[in-house]
Amino acid sequence: MLTKFWTNMMVDDIHETIKFYQRTLGFEHVMSVPKDSGEALFQ
């Protein structure tokens, strides 16, 4: 059973992408890499 999944995506607007994953899929933004860079990891 899959318990964790990581992927890298290149998007035009990271902030809108974060909102989409939170609203639509219920994901939680847990950290950015590197910190405060705007690159996001979801759980």
C-alpha positions as CSV (number, residue, x, y, z in Angstrom):
1,M,0.0,0.0,0.0
2,L,1.3,3.5,-0.9
3,T,1.7,5.6,2.2
4,K,3.8,8.5,0.9
5,F,4.4,10.0,-2.5
6,W,6.8,12.8,-3.6
7,T,7.0,14.4,-7.0
8,N,8.5,17.6,-8.6
9,M,6.4,19.8,-10.7
10,M,7.2,23.0,-12.6
11,V,4.3,25.5,-12.5
12,D,3.8,29.1,-13.6
13,D,2.3,30.2,-10.3
14,I,3.2,28.2,-7.2
15,H,0.8,30.1,-4.9
16,E,-2.2,29.3,-7.1
17,T,-1.0,25.7,-7.4
18,I,-0.8,25.4,-3.6
19,K,-4.3,26.9,-3.2
20,F,-5.6,24.3,-5.8
21,Y,-4.1,21.3,-4.0
22,Q,-5.4,22.5,-0.7
23,R,-9.0,23.4,-1.8
24,T,-9.6,20.7,-4.4
25,L,-7.6,17.7,-3.0
26,G,-7.4,18.6,0.7
27,F,-3.6,18.5,0.8
28,E,-1.7,20.3,3.5
29,H,1.3,22.4,2.8
30,V,3.9,21.0,5.1
31,M,7.2,22.6,4.0
32,S,9.0,24.4,1.2
33,V,12.4,23.5,-0.3
34,P,14.5,25.4,0.3
35,K,12.7,27.2,3.1
36,D,10.7,30.2,1.9
37,S,11.7,29.6,-1.7
38,G,8.1,29.1,-3.0
39,E,8.8,25.4,-3.9
40,A,6.3,23.3,-2.0
41,L,6.0,19.9,-0.6
42,F,2.5,18.5,0.3
43,Q,1.4,15.7,2.5
